[in-house]
Amino acid sequence: RDEVEYEIPSNARITIKDGEHVEPGQPLTEGSLNPHSILRINGREATQMYLLQEVQQVYRSQGQNIHDKHFEVIIRKMLSRVQITHPGDTEYLPEDLVDRLVLREENEKMLREGKQPAQFVEVLLGITKASLTTDSFLSASSFQHTIKVLAGAAISSREDPLYGLKENVIIGKLIPAGTGFERGRFSELDASEEDTLQDEAITKAETGELEEAEVDLDAELAALSDAVESDLQTETEDDPASEVPADPQDADDTNEAEAIEETQ
């Protein structure tokens, strides 16, 4: 077992005792912790909970009760990016800041194709940095460093998809909510691809219905044929009049032949 020594200031109050078992990330002294260290040791969820508790503690000490969801939105944005360490077979470069959900989809795609996914580490961004790393350069330019953001967007030929609220308000369009929401606007497929998929789905549905109708019709015809044959057999067995009578002309011919033989 390795022993590690930590230097503690003389004015700090220690919260552990001699010989006590210490878990990774457990604070040794009173006071605020470094959230970057918590993220590195305990992970993303522990960092989120620590930031939420610390912010709520400040407001509750002043008698203010605010719902957690308002702070959770901000904290989620601060932890929405990851830093690439090894790009693998992806198109990213080392130390690129990429959206966590986008990178997860890209890695899943790489695994399906049998390629090497990218490796990354979680990073904690400040509020200013998190606001400037948004996908919308219009939204970022309206916050801080306007010239720098617009110049970078122009150099890289970026396009703003206008998915958020702020960028739509900037250009005078309805926000994508309520009456301004357009169905299929956030779909990754083009309109032509969506139409093709819909046509294929309709064709498959119609083909399946026709096949089911043909199967049902064949079953009904077979059942009807069996019923008719069964009825005919029953009538033939039960009705004595159904036997074929002898022809009277045949009887007369037989009698005449017998009379001629006797005369001879």
C-alpha positions, 0 to 999 in steps of 0.5 A: 500500500502506497502512503501519500503525504499532503501538506496542510496549512497550520491554520486549517482545521483537519476533519479526519482522525489519526488512523481513519480510512479515507476515501478518494476525494474525501476532504481532509480539512474544512473549507471549499474544495476544488471542483476540478479535482472533484471532477478528476477523482470522483467524476461528473455527477459528484462535481454536479452535486457539489456545485449545486450544494455550494450555490444553494448554500449561499442562497439559503443562508440569505433566506432565499429558496430557489428550485434546483432546476435553475442551477442545474441548467447552468451546471449542465452547460458548464460540463457539456464539453469534453476534451479530446486526448486521442482522436482515434479514427475520428476527424477531431484533433487532440485538445479539441473541445467537443460536445459530450453528446455529439462525441458519444454518437460519433464514437458509437458510429466508429464502433459500428464501423469497426474503427477506433473511437476517440478518447477524452477527459471531462472538463469543467468550463466557467460560465463565460467559457461555456457561453462562448463554446456554444454551437451558435456563433450569433448567441456567443457573439451577443455575450462577450468578445463579439469581434473575436467570435464573429471573426472566427466564424467567418474564417471557418465558414460556420453556419448557424442552424438557428436552433436556440432562442437567442439567435432567433431573437437576434435576427427577428424570427419567431423562437422555435417554440409554441406557434413558431415551432416547425415540425421536423425542423430539428431532424437530421434528415433532409426533407427528400430523405424523410419523404422517401422513408415515409413512402417506403413505410406506406408501401410496406404497410400496404403490401403487408395488408394485401398479403394478409387479405389474400391469406384470409381470402384463401382460408375462407374459400377453403373453409367454404369448399369443405363445408359444401362437400360435407353437406353433399355427402350428408344428403347422399347418405340420408336420402333414399330417393337419391338412388338412380331408378331403372329405366322402364324402356330397358325393362320392356326390351328385356321382356321382348327378348325372353318371349322371342327365345321361348317361341323359337 
